[in-house]
Amino acid sequence: MASTSSFRASSSSSTPSIPQTSTHDVFLSFRGEDTRYNFTDHLYKALVNRGIRTFRDDKLRRGEAIAPELLKAIEESRSSVIVFSENYARSRWCLDELVKIMECHKDLGHAVFPIFYHVDPSHVRKQEGSFGEAFAGYEENWKDKIPRWRTALTEAANLSGWYLGKKRYESDNIKKITDDIFCQLNCKRLDVGDNLVGIDSRLKEMDLRLDMESDAVRIVGIYGMGGIGGEVYLTYKINFLVIS
């Protein structure tokens, strides 16, 4: 595939029905040395701010085997977002994680969203380029795992995803990815229930200020960062237009 700065999907394949109940909506799989403090961090914050429950492993690990708590986190997630970067395949940890993700994709209906961050999707699919170089180093000591790693990479790269070139604003890419994942997972707003603490006195004050007996149209604007719950607050017992 020719290098491009466009935002595009790889070839697609059918996806099992996505589970609707789980501990996490998204499990983030990434090569920490490549993207932990830049792209993946920005993506994580965007997903969380969108209300998508996202698991990210924040521990810098040097062990040989994937931690059991990560395997459990994958199983308890509705989907995984895999950030394929230049050195992803150089981490046996990432490859073992990917094998588990694809197993859950097949057996549990776990959705998988691949992101090709500055890497050619065909290099992931065929284990070429930096991915081929990484596997060349595994031939001597990891022959028993290589077939599973290769299969997982090929299957993941065949799923519909996003290719991120180097000449596009990451903020635009992240917004597009976050919006797409939100829609595909059919995420819903949090139900706050009927027993919000401390809201009644504030609603009474709002009633007085808005003069609700009047036939005049009332518009309330809320200024603040996204996710502060303004729409929930205003629509709890009063129905009118909210601008936030």
C-alpha positions in Angstrom: 0.0 0.0 0.0 1.3 3.4 -0.9 2.1 5.9 1.9 -0.8 8.3 2.4 -2.0 10.9 4.9 -5.6 10.0 4.3 -7.9 8.4 6.9 -9.2 5.1 5.7 -10.3 1.6 6.7 -8.6 -1.6 5.9 -10.4 -4.6 4.3 -13.3 -5.7 6.4 -14.8 -9.0 7.6 -17.9 -10.0 9.5 -18.0 -9.2 13.2 -20.0 -11.2 15.8 -22.7 -9.6 17.8 -21.2 -7.3 20.4 -22.0 -8.2 24.0 -24.1 -5.5 25.8 -23.0 -6.2 29.3 -19.4 -6.1 30.6 -17.1 -4.3 33.0 -15.4 -2.3 30.2 -16.5 -1.0 26.8 -13.0 -0.9 25.4 -9.7 -2.6 26.2 -6.7 -0.6 24.8 -3.8 -2.7 23.3 -0.7 -0.7 22.4 3.1 -0.7 22.4 3.9 1.6 25.3 7.3 2.7 24.0 5.7 4.0 20.8 2.4 5.7 21.8 1.9 5.6 25.6 2.6 9.3 26.1 1.2 10.7 22.9 -1.5 9.2 20.6 -2.7 6.4 22.9 -2.9 8.8 25.9 -5.0 11.3 23.8 -7.2 8.5 22.5 -7.8 7.2 26.0 -8.9 10.6 27.3 -11.2 11.1 24.3 -12.9 7.8 24.8 -13.3 8.4 28.6 -14.7 11.9 28.0 -17.2 10.4 25.5 -18.5 8.2 28.3 -16.9 5.0 26.9 -15.6 2.8 29.8 -12.0 2.2 28.7 -9.3 0.0 30.3 -5.7 1.0 29.9 -2.7 -0.8 31.4 -0.7 2.0 33.0 2.1 -0.2 34.3 5.4 -0.4 32.5 6.1 -4.1 32.5 9.3 -6.1 31.7 8.1 -9.6 32.5 8.0 -12.5 30.1 4.3 -13.5 30.4 1.2 -11.4 30.1 -0.3 -10.7 33.5 -3.5 -12.6 34.5 -5.3 -9.4 35.3 -4.9 -8.2 31.7 -6.3 -11.4 30.4 -9.3 -10.9 32.7 -9.7 -7.3 31.6 -9.8 -8.4 28.0 -12.5 -11.0 28.8 -14.5 -8.4 30.7 -14.4 -5.9 27.8 -17.0 -5.6 25.0 -14.3 -4.6 22.5 -10.6 -3.9 22.0 -8.9 -1.1 20.2 -5.5 -2.2 18.9 -3.0 0.5 18.1 -0.6 -1.1 15.7 2.6 1.0 15.7 6.1 0.6 14.3 7.4 -1.6 17.2 4.2 -3.4 18.2 5.4 -6.8 17.1 8.7 -6.4 18.9 6.8 -6.9 22.2 6.0 -10.5 23.0 3.6 -9.1 25.6 1.6 -7.3 22.9 1.5 -10.3 20.7 0.2 -12.6 23.5 -2.3 -9.9 24.3 -3.4 -9.9 20.7 -3.8 -13.6 20.6 -6.2 -13.4 23.6 -8.1 -10.5 22.0 -8.7 -12.5 18.8 -9.8 -15.6 20.8 -12.4 -13.5 22.6 -13.4 -12.0 19.2 -14.2 -15.5 17.9 -15.6 -17.1 21.1 -17.3 -14.2 22.9 -18.4 -11.8 20.2 -15.7 -9.3 21.4 -15.4 -6.5 18.8 -12.0 -5.5 17.5 -11.1 -2.1 16.1 -7.5 -1.9 14.6 -5.7 1.4 14.3 -2.7 1.4 12.0 -0.6 4.2 13.5 2.0 5.3 11.0 2.3 1.7 9.7 1.1 0.1 6.5 -1.8 -2.3 7.2 -0.3 -4.8 4.7 2.9 -4.9 6.8 0.8 -6.0 9.8 -1.3 -8.5 7.7 1.7 -10.1 6.0 4.3 -9.5 8.8 6.5 -7.4 6.6 8.6 -4.3 7.3 9.2 -3.8 11.0 6.8 -6.6 11.7 8.8 -9.0 9.6 12.0 -7.8 11.3 10.5 -8.5 14.7 9.6 -12.1 13.7 13.0 -12.8 12.3 14.3 -12.4 15.9 11.8 -14.9 17.2 12.7 -17.8 15.0 15.2 -19.3 17.3 13.5 -19.2 20.7 9.8 -18.7 20.1 8.9 -21.2 17.3 6.0 -22.6 19.3 4.3 -19.2 19.5 5.0 -17.8 16.1 2.1 -19.5 14.3 -0.4 -18.1 16.8 1.1 -14.6 16.7 1.1 -14.6 12.9 -2.5 -15.7 12.7 -3.7 -13.1 15.2 -1.9 -10.3 13.3 -3.3 -11.4 10.0 -6.9 -11.8 11.3 -6.8 -8.4 13.2 -5.4 -6.6 10.1 -8.2 -8.0 8.0 -10.8 -6.3 10.1 -12.2 -2.8 9.3 -10.1 -0.2 11.0 -8.3 3.1 10.5 -5.0 4.0 8.8 -3.4 7.1 10.3 -0.8 8.7 8.1 1.8 11.2 9.4 0.4 14.3 7.6 -3.0 14.7 9.3 -4.0 16.3 12.6 -4.2 13.6 15.3 -7.1 15.5 17.0 -9.2 15.0 13.9 -8.4 11.3 13.7 -9.1 10.7 17.4 -12.5 12.5 17.2 -13.5 10.4 14.2 -12.4 7.1 15.9 -14.1 8.0 19.1 -17.4 8.9 17.4 -17.3 5.7 15.3 -16.6 3.5 18.3 -19.4 5.2 20.3 -21.9 4.4 17.6 -20.7 0.9 16.8 -20.8 -0.1 20.5 -24.2 1.6 20.8 -23.0 3.3 24.0 -25.7 4.9 26.1 -25.8 7.8 28.5 -25.5 6.9 32.2 -28.8 6.5 34.0 -28.5 8.6 37.1 -31.7 7.3 38.7 -34.4 9.3 40.7 -32.4 10.0 43.8 -29.9 12.7 43.0 -28.6 14.2 46.2 -28.9 17.9 46.7 -30.8 18.7 43.5 -34.2 19.6 44.9 -33.2 23.0 46.4 -31.5 23.9 43.2 -34.5 23.0 41.1 -36.8 25.1 43.3 -34.5 28.1 42.8 -34.5 27.4 39.0 -38.3 27.3 39.0 -38.5 30.7 40.6 -35.9 32.2 38.2 -37.5 30.8 35.1 -41.1 31.7 36.0 -42.4 28.4 34.7 -46.0 29.5 34.8 -45.3 32.0 32.0 -46.0 31.0 28.4 -42.7 32.6 27.2 -40.0 30.4 25.8 -37.1 29.7 28.2 -33.6 28.8 27.1 -30.9 27.8 29.5 -27.2 27.8 28.6 -24.6 25.8 30.6 -21.0 26.8 30.3 -18.3 24.3 31.3 -16.3 21.3 30.2 -18.0 18.3 28.5 -19.3 15.6 30.8 -20.3 17.8 33.8 -23.8 16.4 33.7 -25.6 19.6 32.7 -28.3 17.9 30.6 -29.0 15.4 33.3 -29.4 18.2 35.9 -31.7 20.2 33.8 -33.9 17.5 32.4 -34.3 15.7 35.7 -37.7 17.1 36.6 -38.1 20.0 34.1 -38.5 19.6 30.3 -37.2 22.4 28.2 -34.4 23.2 25.7 -30.9 22.9 26.9 -27.9 24.5 25.3 -24.6 23.2 26.7 
